[in-house]
Amino acid sequence: MLELLMFMLSHPRLYDFIFSFLLHESAELLGIGPRPNKFSYAELKTATEDFNPSKKLGEGGFGPVYKGTLNDRRVVAVKQLSVASQQGKSQFITEIATISAVQHRNLVKLYGCCIDGNRRLLVYEYLENKSLDQALFGKVDLHLDWPTRFSICLGTARGLAYLHEESRPRIVHRDVKASNILLDAELCPKISDFGLAKLYDDKKTHISTRVAGTIGYLAPEYAMRGHLTEKADVFGFGVVALEIVSGRPNSDNSLDTDKIYLLEWAWNLHENNRSLEMVDPHLTAFDESEARRVVGVALLCTQASPMMRPPMSRVVAMLAGDIEVNTVTSKPSYLTDWDFKDITGSFLSEKSSTSVANNSKNKESDINTGFDATPSPINVTETMLREAIGEGR
């Protein structure tokens, strides 16, 4: 098998042919109707003015993203695969197959792809208001009032509920965070970047997999044991919901010690019945009952035990006010209060610009981390965690 792989890698044309074949096979296996539209590299080069730096929108999950205009005058976002690694190509196939298989108003729309030699590109609908993190944290001149923030929170929840419970196949996104939520002209949220997504069938309770995602949004059972279910996305959503309410990122070392970690600060305020103090001071007016509801739901979503986190359909119902928000009785879990049992365990570091992974052979496997997955009074610092599982996006 290894000899075959080496032969393929030494013959790029053969490798590209097989890669293209696998792309279409993936589409067939997922039951996708029409295959994604294929664009030529020359067409996309012209659309982006030869990938002009002035057209660059930012960095996506595995490469830069450029604004472009197609011959039919459609404005698009063109994402380039920046590394010709097997992992990058695998993520490329995953993203095309996944996003083509699902359609929802709160998921970004894929127009097609380009495979030209070692060049791999994805062509998406262009969303003019960029990402949620840029809007929330002041990187773009866009003011989000309370009704808009609440609508973004609810729309994101609906998109995840569709992925988890309505789409076939069921999908775990694995990297739910503010930078992966894009905003269209009407500020409707669209979940993007499916390069790390996992597909699983209804009969499986969980998937054991290498860890990939972003520090600050990783569910503890996934970060520590590679135990992946849709509840990992629920945890990430809880963190995003608190960022939407507070207008600040999940960790900020420039703040006072008790405010550095958003989840820790939110819990302390909740315990003292002062949750509304975390509302973004830039908001001149907001609905207090909705704000309490969002905070309560977020704390439920970030519980230490995945069994205690609600499914996304219930999150939608609670946010919409259709059912009461359950009482939160235990504090949420954030990565700084998980302790190492054995710091020399088998949790290996593999730094990547796109994800954090703990498998040195780059294979999916069960994880024997050497971590004690119980809350501990001894905190693991963010530096220790980064050294253990690598750098997040």
N, C-alpha and C positions, 0 to 999 in steps of 0.2 A: 504493500500500500504506500509506504514511504517513498519507494523508488518511483512509483507512478506519479505521486505528487511532485517529486523533484523534476521528473521528465516534463510534466505539464508546465511547471514554473519556468523551465528553461526554454519552453516553446510558447511565447506569449500569444500567438495567433490561435493555437490549439486551446490554450487556457481561456481566451476571450470567447471562443466559440462555445466551449462547455459552460462558461459563465452565463452567456446569453441564453443557452438552452435551459439552464437551471432556473433562470429568471422566469421564463415562460412556463416551465414545469411547476414552479411555485404558484404561479397564478392559477394554473389548472387545478392544483391540489386544493387551493383555497376556494374554488368554485367561483372565481371571478368571471363575469360575463365577458365584455369586451376588454381586450388587453390594453394596458396603458399605451397612449400614443407615443411613438418614437420620433424624436427630433434629431436632426443632424447637428453635428458639432458646429459646422459653418453657420447654420441658422441661429444657433444660440450665441455664437461669437459676434455675429452681426447685431443681434437683439440687444446685447449688453455693451456694444461699442468696444469689442475686443476685451471684455471684462475690465472696463475702465475703473480705476480706483474710486472715481467720483460716483460710480453706480453701486458701490459696495454698501449693502444694508447692514452687515454684521457677520458674525461667525455662527454658523449653525452647529448641529451635533457633530458633524465630521468634516466641516469645511466652510469656506466663505460663501455668502449669499449675495447675489447681485440683482439689481432691478433691471428688467429688460422689456423691450417692446417687440412683439412678434410681427410678422408680415401682415397678419389680419388685425393689427392694432391692439390686440390684447396686451395689457400690462401684466407682467409675470415676475415671479421671484425665482431665480435660477441658483440652485445650490450645487456647488462643486464638491466632489470627493477629493480631499486634499492629500490622502495617503493611499498608496497602491498596495496596502497590506491586505492579507486575507481577511482580517477582522473587519476592516473598512468595507470590503466588498460584500462580506456577509451582512453587514448592517445595511448596505445599499439594497440588497435583495429583500431583506426584511422590511425595510421602509416602503418600498414599492408595492410588495405583496400585501402588506398590512393596510396601507392607506387606500389602495385600490379596492380592497374588499369591504370597506365601510363607507357609508355616506350619512352625514348628519350635519345639521346647520352649525353645530359647535365643534366641528372638526375641519381642519384645513383641507382644501380640495387640491388633489394632485392632477395636473394636466397631462403629464407624461414624463419621459426620461430620455437620456442619451447614453449610448454605449459606443464609444469610438476608440479602439485601442485600449490604452490604460485610462482613458478619460471616462469618468462616470458623473453624470449630472442629473438632477431632478428638477422638474419645472412645476412650480406651484402657482396658485392664484396669488396675486400681489395684495397684501393687506397694508394699506397706507399708514395706519396708526401704530405700526411696529409692535413691539412686545409689551406685555403687561409690566414687566420689571422696569422698563424704560419710562413708562408712564407714571408708575408709582413712585419711583425713586429719583425723579427729577431729571432724567437724562434726555427727555424730549419735552417741549413746551406744550403740555397737554394736561389740562386740569380735569380730574375725575371727581365729580360731585358724588354725594352719597347714593342717590338713586342709580347712577351709572355703576358704582362699585358693587352695589347689591346685585344688580343685573348681571354683572360679570361673574360674580361668585356663583349665582344660580345657574347661569349658562354653562360655566365650566363643570359644575356638578352634573348637569344633564348630559353633557358630552361623555363624562366618565361613566355615568350610569348606563348609557347606550353601549359603550365598549365592554363593560363588565357583564351586563345582563341581557342585552337585546341583540347585539351583533352575533353573527355566526361566521367565523369562529369567535369565541370569547377572547378578549384581549386585555392583557395587563400592560399598561404603558411603560412603567418602570422609571420614568424620569419626569414626574409631574412637578413642575416648578414655574415660577412667574415668567421666566424667559422663554418657556415653551408654550405660553398662551399668547396668541397674537390677536390684535384688535382690528376689525374692519372699519369701513368709513362710518358706520353707525355705532362703533365701539362694541359690537357684538364679539364675544370671545370665541376663538378658534384654537383648539388644542393642536399642537404641531409636533414635529420631530419624533417620528416613530422608529428611529433607527435602533432603539434598545428594546422595542416592544416584544412581548412574549405571547404566543398563542397557546391556549390550553383547552382541554375538553372538559365537559361538565362532570365527568366521573372522578377527576383528580382533585384531591383536597389541597395540594400545593405542588410546586415545582422546586427542586433543589438545583440551584444554579450559581454560577459565579456572580459576584456582586458587581452591578453596574448602575451608576446613578450619580447623584450629586449630594455631597455632604450638606447636612442641614435639612434635607428633605427625605432622607433614607429612614424607613421604618426600622426599629431596632432588631426585630427578629430576622429581617432581611440582611441588614448590615453585618450582623454578628454570626448568623448561621446560614445565610443564603436561602432562607425559607421564604419562598415567594408565593403570594396569593394576591388577589385583587385588593386585599386590605393594605398592601404596601402603597398602592395608589391613593387609598383613602387617607393614609397618614400624610402623604405629600400634599393632598388637597387641604388637609387641616392646617398645615403650615402656610400654604398660599392664602387661605381664608384670613388668617391672622395678619398676614402682610397687607392684604387688601384693606382691612379695618384700620391698621396702625400706620400704613404708609411708610414702613421701614422694613429692611431685610431681616431674615431670621436670626442673624447674628451681626453685631456691630461693636467692635472693640473700642470705639471712640466714646461709647456711652458709659454711664455709671455701672459699677459691677453688677448690681441687681437687675440691670436692664440689658446686659450684653446679649443674652439668649432670649429670643422672643417668647418661646414656649414657657420658659421659667418665669419670666416677668408676667406673662398672661395668667399663669396659674396663681402666682402670689396676689395679683389684683383680684382674681376671681374668689380666692379664699377669704379676702377681706371685703367682699361685695363692692369692689371698686372697678369693675371691668371696663366701664365707660371711660376711665382715665387713659386707656390705651388707644382710643380713637384718634386718628390723625389730626393734629392741631390745625392743619391747613383747611379742614372742613369747617366752614362757618355754620353749617346746619346739617343735622342728620336725624334719622328716625331712631330714637333710643331703643324701642322694642326690637327693631330689626337688628340693630347693632348687638344687643344682648343675645339675640337668637344666633347670629353668626358666630360670636365668640363661644357660646355654649356648644354649638355644633362642632366648631373647630377643636375644642377640648375633648369632645367625644371621639373625634376622628384621630386624635393623637394619643390615645390611651396606650399604655405599655403592652397590653395583651391584644393581639389582633381580633380575638373573639369578642372583645368589648367594643370594638369599633363598628359603627353601623354600616350596612351596605349603602352604596351610593344612591340607590332608589329611595331609601329611607332618609338620607341626607337631603335629597331634593324635596321630599315631603315636609321635613322639618323646616327647611329654609323658606319654603313657600307658605308656611303657616298652616298646612293641612293637618299636621299632627303636632303634639307638644314635643318640645325638646327634652329629651331624657335628662334627669338630674345627674350632674357629674360628681362622682364621689371620690375619685382617686386622681392623683395628679398625672398629667401627660408624661410621656417619656421622651427625653431628648438625649442625644448621644453622649453628652458629658456626664450622665449619671449611670453609665454602664461600665463595670469594672473588668479589668483583665484578670483571668484566672492564671494564665501562663503567657507572659509577654513574649516568650520564645516559641510559641505554638506555630502551627503551620500556615498562619495567615501571611501570605507572601505579598510583597508590593510589586505592582506593575504600573508605573506611571503612564498616563495617556492624556492627551489634550481633550479627549472626548468623553471618557468615562473612567470609573475606578473599577479595577478587576483584581481578583485575588488568586487567579489560577495561572501559574507560570507557563503552562502548556497551552493556554488559551482555549481550553476545552470546557464544556459544561460539566459540572460534577458536584457531588455533595461536598459541603464545606465542613471541615473539622477545624474550627477556628481557635479552640482553646479559650474561649470567652465564657464567662458565667453570665447567662442571660437573665439576671435578676438585678433589680435596682440596688445600688450600693451607695453608702455614704461617701465612698472614696471616688472622686471624680476622675474620669479619663479626660485629659486636656485635648483640645482640638488638634494641637501639634502632634500628640501621641497617636491620635486617630488617623491623621493624615499620613503619618509614617507607616501605620499598620495597613491601611487599605488604599493608599495612593491618592492622587490629587483629583478632586472632582472638577466638573465643568464650571 
